[in-house]
Amino acid sequence: MIAREGSRRLVVAANAAALAAGLRIGMPASKAQALVAELIIEELRPEEDRKELDRLALWFLRNYAPIVAADPPDGIVIDTTGADHLHGNETLMLTGMINRLFAMGFTARAAIADSWGAAHALARFSAKPTLVVPEGAAAQAMLDLPIAVLRLEDRTVAALRTLGFDRVSELAATPRAPLALRFGPEIGRRLDQALGRVAEPIDPIRAAEAIEARRAFAEPISATETIARYVRMLVVRLCGALEEQGIGVRRLDLILHRVDNTLQVIRAGTAKPVRDVERLTKLLCDRIDTIDPGFGIEIMVLSAAHCEPLEAVQTISSLIEEPEAEIGGLIDVIANRGHRVYRVAAVESDVPERSLAAVSALADDDELGWPVEWPRPSRLLLHPEPIQCMALLPDHPPVSFTWRGSRHAVKRADGPERVFGEWWKRDKELGAIRDYFVVENEAGERFWIFRQGDGEHADSGSGSWFLQGIFG
Amino acid sequence: MQNRARTIAIEELRERIQHLEGGSVRTREALPFGVDEIDRHLPGGGLALGALHEVAGGGNGALDGAAAALFTAGIAARTTGKVFWCVTRQDLFMPGIVQAGLSNNRVVMVECRDEKGVLDCFEESLRCRGVGAVIGELARLPMTASRRLQLAAETSGVLGIAIRRWRRHADVSDFGHPTAAVTRWRISVLPSQPLPVPGIGRARWYLELLRCRAAESADYVVEACDAKGRLGLPADLANRSPSKDPWATSAAG
């Protein structure tokens, strides 16, 4: 809870507990203290906030995207173009971002939209904490929002309200000239920025210690082969600098300054620190076709956004031991093309869909493993599908069942294998039981089906049947 | 005598053709199944490494690809090195695959957005030496794409297996189209090995070698992969030839 002095002391920020106790932003501090007896009050320190925001922006630069800037007082703006592929997709990236910030103690909201203005507005005023606006739909989404989203001065917003303007749509439909005459060009500019009609370049933050290689061209370049050639030269220089410090790169940004003063970026990520010229060049050149050189590229900057120590490792020299083939490069290439690469590790759980988890492709070997004595299908349906069954209760396999409209007569069966609910995860699972059977039809097709409940007690499950897997 | 001369002449011709085809003069290695009957039939005594193979399920297996996945996992289990498995649908259940002998520590899953991505990753992984096997689940495999995959496999010597599975029964006819794959298999499930007690015995498959470069097509009845990824011959068939009645061992479904 922070209070600031104007000529009066006002509440400018408050946490959820304080808001629940009745505090409001803009309330005099004395009134707030009167409302809550043991209120903790702290002075607002804008300079330190700004520094902290810059530090947070650097964290985003390291982890998310090459073009990041602080958007004071309380925001960070990120150009995610060409960077979301390392995190799955845009939605996954946003939710992951919010979750990681939450773990660090921040409450954050985020939105992705076509323009800085729209994203700024939607992040602050949309109902959902994360929002991805599809391309081209941002202007439409903006129209319903109040005019306070437009990043105008408070004075201007108040004056516009007095004139009867409430929503962005009303302002957008009004002729510009009278507005400009009265309020200056600011309103028109902000409106255009929010609706994506004029460009608003982001001045990216740079880490002071970041290792960079830079090349300016006398004549702008644009051919793919030329770009690739210079990328290689920059990578060679960068790797030289990395080697001096004994570090390898985890996130590598190639920033291309076009002649029309816009930026194009390629971000390459690696699973482990890398300092290999060939590998880094391949990762960057693999994605050259995603950039648009426009009228040409003037300056090329290669920057190691995130580095980790990389020591030389002795390779196996014994006669018998075969060196494990190096697949890190292949994994990086595939991951940078936007595909998901992972390995599957066992999790201690008897519920089939919870018994596995995706881990990093280069993670250590999984020692746990699954029990081998119980048969497990090779294909597991994403969601168990309901089937209609005829079965003797309580513990006989079904005589026949109908799945996806076709009837299967059960010739042979094995089971039941009983799985208990995990009450330590959810209260509802306290008495829950699944009885699994392996059944084989007359053609020899084998299925994994289960009954919800033990067939005797209603509180253990409804007794309905589901098909969950297919054996080969 | 005349017969022998003919064999030698053919051998010589083969060698010259191989020279003309260019590139790999080195003999292609093969991965034996460990089932004599199959290995004897295949050129090189097993499944050729550094080549593309196609596997599909029969009947409903063409849609779910369950038996095809196990058959493929059994083959991959007997290679060394990591196995890349490129999919679009995420219904592969690793505990089941582990039971075919392929450890989950060796399988790197690659999840692609579409089939184009699968082809792309398939080819990229096939080019990487030191990978044990690369498996891709594909519905469509055009001639050009399969040719690229086959060339990639030839240059690196990595085993490539395309599991063909479709979303609708109507699309299964696509399996008849020619591809550059060296062999083409169809795996259909058969009723499992009969047990003296109620229960399900070891699974059995009807294995059809539909197409094989430099060999005739053939079919076998085998027992499904064991925990080491090996197929087996059913005990009641091992010591005698299968029934002459073609209907006795027809494909399921």
Interface residues (C-beta under 8 A of the other chain):
Chain A: E322 A325 E326 I327 G329 L330 I331 V333 I334 R337 G338 H339 R340 V341 Y342 R343 V344 A345 A346 P352 S355 L356 A358 A361 D365 D366 G369 W370 V372 P375 R376 P377 S378 R379 L380 L381 L382 K411 R412 A413 D414 V438 E440 E442 A443 G444 E445 R446 G469 I470 F471 G472
Chain B: G59 N60 G61 D64 G65 A66 A67 A68 A69 L70 F71 A73 T80 G81 K82 F84 Q90 D91 L92 F93 M94 P95 G96 I97 V98 Q99 A100 N104 N105 V107 V108 M109 V110 E111 C112 R113 G117 D120 C121 E124 S125 C128 R129 G130 V131 I187 V189 L190 P191 S192 P198 G199 I200 A203 R204 W205 A224 A227 A252 G253
